[in-house]
Amino acid sequence: MSTTTTYTLQEVSQHATQNDCWIVVHGKVYDVTKFLAEHPGGLKVLLAEAGKDATEKFDLFHSRSVLDQFGAELCIGTVGDSHDGNADDDDNEVGPVNAPYGDLVPFGDPNWYQTFNSPYYKETHVKWRKRVRAFVDEHIMPYVDEWDRSPEHRLPRSLFKAASAAGILQPSCGTWPTDYTDVEGPKDWDAFHALVLIDELSRCASGGVIWGLAGGISIGLPPIWRFGSDYLKQKVVRECLSGDKIICLAITEPTTGSDVANIRTTARREGDYYIVNGNKKFIT
């Protein structure tokens, strides 16, 4: 049966038995009759939603990747003139802030992804989450294993450019540095936008990739942005945020760890330059 066929909800409701079971998920009609016995949660769970719009129940227990895996084979059409129904399809339709989102891993995904109410997350955080997830899914997830196993232990420079375009690098200064980037950030940027960024980047499950992309710039650039001269900031900040330059913080020494007050490396000025003497280890 063609997936372009359009049904009404009344028509779908006529297919509500174990031998003829249809459900609606995000505006699409699925014939799950032959899938009942294979459903990991048992056939009774599906039969309870037979002939109905099961979108809410589906989102409560499933990742959208389930539809990617099984949907094409089971989909037989759509309901009315509806579209996919996912809030992620339209920046202007974000849905309830605490609507189910992602894989809903208990104690894994943040509570507000799992329908728990929070006074801190608003529509702008939902849009920001969508933006960061799109970047991670496209530019990190397909390559993370390859990068982790690479003998060079180096991220491609193109990743930094893509991260800048998506606004991933800009929050490294603790706020949105509008004077040094042309990329627009979320409205009313706050610490909870930063938490969303951390949560979504962490989905790649690679500390090396996360630190390689965001660690160095997050501790290396803020001192320059806050305390550097205008000349130094114009020379460094914008090009780091654009992904054209890589910055790091060289504190750790063989004898002092990260004890900044006791570092032994010196910088002695000679004319227009500094002569740096000392040893550094584990450069971030």
N, C-alpha and C positions, 0 to 999 in steps of 0.2 A: 504494500500500500504506500502511496506517495506521501512523503512528509510535508507536501504542500497542501494536503487536504485540510480543510477547516471544519471544526466541529463546534457545536454549542455545548455548554456545560450540561444541559438537559440530555443531549445525545450521549455524552460521556457517562452520565449517571445510569444509563441503561446497561452498562457493562460493569457489573458489580458483583460477580460471582467467582468462585474458584476456577470455573471453566472458561470464564470470559471476564478478565480483570483489566480495566484501564484506570490510569491515574493521570492527573495533570500536575506538572512541576514547571514552574516559571513559564507558564503560558504554552507549554508544549504537551501534547498528548502521548502517553506511553502505554503500549500494550504489554503488560508485565505477566501475562498469563503463564507463559513458559518459563518465566524467571522466578515464579513463586517458590519453587522447590530449591532454587539456588541462592535465594536471598539469605545472607548471613544472619539476619535477625529473625528468620523464620517467616513462614507464609502468613501467619495470623497478623503480623504487623502490617503487611501490605493489604491484606483483605479488609482491615479496619479502615483503610483509606480508599477502598475500591469505589470507582465511580465519582471520586471527589477531587477537588484541588488539594493536593498533598504538599504544596510548596512549603508551608510553614513547618510541618513535621519533617520534611526532607532536610531543610536548612538547619534544623535543630540537631540532627544526628549525622549529617553527611557533609563532606567537602564537595565543592563543585567539580572536583576531578573525577568523582564517581560518574557524573554525566558524560564526561569526556571518554571514560572507559566503556560504559555500557549504553549510553544514550543513543548513539547512531543506529544501533541494531534494534532498539526497542521503540524508537520514536515513530509515530505513524501520522502525525499532523500537529496542528496548532488549534488553540481556542480562539475563535473570533478573529479580530485583527490585532491580537495582543502580540507584543514583542517578547523578548527573552525574559523580561521581568526582573532582572538583576539590577540593583541600584548602581552597580559599578558601570553600567552601560551609559550613564548620563551623569555628568558632574552636577547637574542641577537637581537630580533626584537621588539623594543619598539615603533616604529612608530613615527609620528611627536610629538614633545614635547607638543604642544597645541591641540592635538587631543581630542575630547570629551571623558570625563572619569567620571564614577560614575553616580550618580542620577541627576546631572546637576540642582540642586535646586537653583533657582535664589536667590541671596544674601545669600546663604547658602554655597554651594560649592565654593571653591576658583575660581577666575576669570580664571586662566590658565587652570583649569579643563574644562572650558566652551568655549574653542577655542580662548580666548583673548590672544594676544601675550604678552610675557614677556621676557625681556633680561636677567633675573636672573635664570630661570629654564632651565636645560639642561638634556641631556639623563641620566646622573647619578641620577638626582632628580626623573626622571620617574621610574627608576629601584628601587630606594629607596622607592618610594610611593607604588609600587607593593608589596615590601617586608613587609612594615608595614601593609598594608591593609590585606595581607594574615594572618598575626599574629592576627590582631584585629578580623577578621571574624572567625577565628578558635578558638581562646583562650579567647575572651572577649564577643563578641556579643551574643553567645548562653547562657551565664550565668549572664549577667549584671543585669537583673531584680532580679534573685535569690540572688545575692550578696547584692544588694541594700536593699532587704527586710530581709536579714538575721539578727537575733537578736545579733549575735556576731560582726557584722560590721567589718568583717575581711576577707581579700582576702586570698585564699589558697596559701601556700608557693610554690606549684608547678607552679603557675602563674609567679612568679619571676624567676624561673629557665627557663621556656619557654621564658620569655621576654629577658633574657640574651642570650639565644641561638639564638634568632632572631635579637639581636643587639639593643633592645629597651632601655636597661638600660645604655649602654655605653655612649650615648651622654649627660648624666646627668652632666658631668664635663665641658660642653661647647665646647668640641672638642672630637676627638676620642683618648682615652688614650691607645695607642698601647702598652705601657710598662706594662699595667696591665690587658690586656685581649687578648685572642687568637682569638676572634671573629673578622672577617674582616669587616670593615666599608665601606661606599660608597667612591668612589674615589673623592679626592679634597673636603673633608667635609667642608661645610660652613654654615652660619646662615640659609640659605634657606632649607637645609636638616632638620634643627631643626624645621622650620615652617611646613614642610611636616609631620614630626613626630607628632607635636601638632594637626594639622588638622585631621590627620587620627585617632589618639587616641580619639579625641573629637567626632568622629562619634558614640561612644557608648552612648553619651548623659548622662553620669553620672559623675558629678564632684567628687563624692566620690571615684569611681573606678580609675579615672585618678590620683587624688591626692594620693590615697593609693598606686598606683603602681609607679608613677614617681615623686610625690611631695616631699616626704621626702628625697629621694636620690638626687634630684636636688638641694636642698638647704643645705643638711647635708654633702654631700660628697665633694663638691668643696673646702671648706676651708681646709680639710685634704689633698686633692690632690695637692693644690697649696702651702700650708704653713706648712704641717706636716713634721716631720722628715722622713728619708728614712725608718727607722724601723716602724714607725706608718703607713706609706703608704703601705708598704709591708704587714702589719698585717691587714689593714682595706680595702683598696681600691679594691684590686683584689677580695676579698670575697664578697664585696657589689655588684660589677659589675657582678659577677657570679650568684648572687641571693641566695648565701648561708647565707648572713647576711643582716639584715635590719638596716638602719640607719635613724635617725631623727635629727631635730634641735630644741633644747629646749631653746627658747628665752623668749616667752611670760610668764609674771608673773602677779599675781592678781593686782599689782599696777603700772605696767609699760608697759603693752601691748607688742608691738614689738619694744620698744625703747631700742635698744641694749646698748646705752651709759649709761643708768640709771638702768640697771639690778642690783638687790641687792644680788642675789645668789653669794656666794663666793666659791672658790676652794683653800684650804690651803694645801700646801704640807707637808707631814710628812713622811720622809724617801723615800721609793719607791712608795708611794701612795699619792693621793689627798683626803682630807676630804671635801666633798661638803655639804654646808648648804644653805637652802633657799627654796622657793616655786616656782613651775612651773605649768603652766596651758595651756591647748590647745596645747599639744605637737604635732608637725607636723609629 
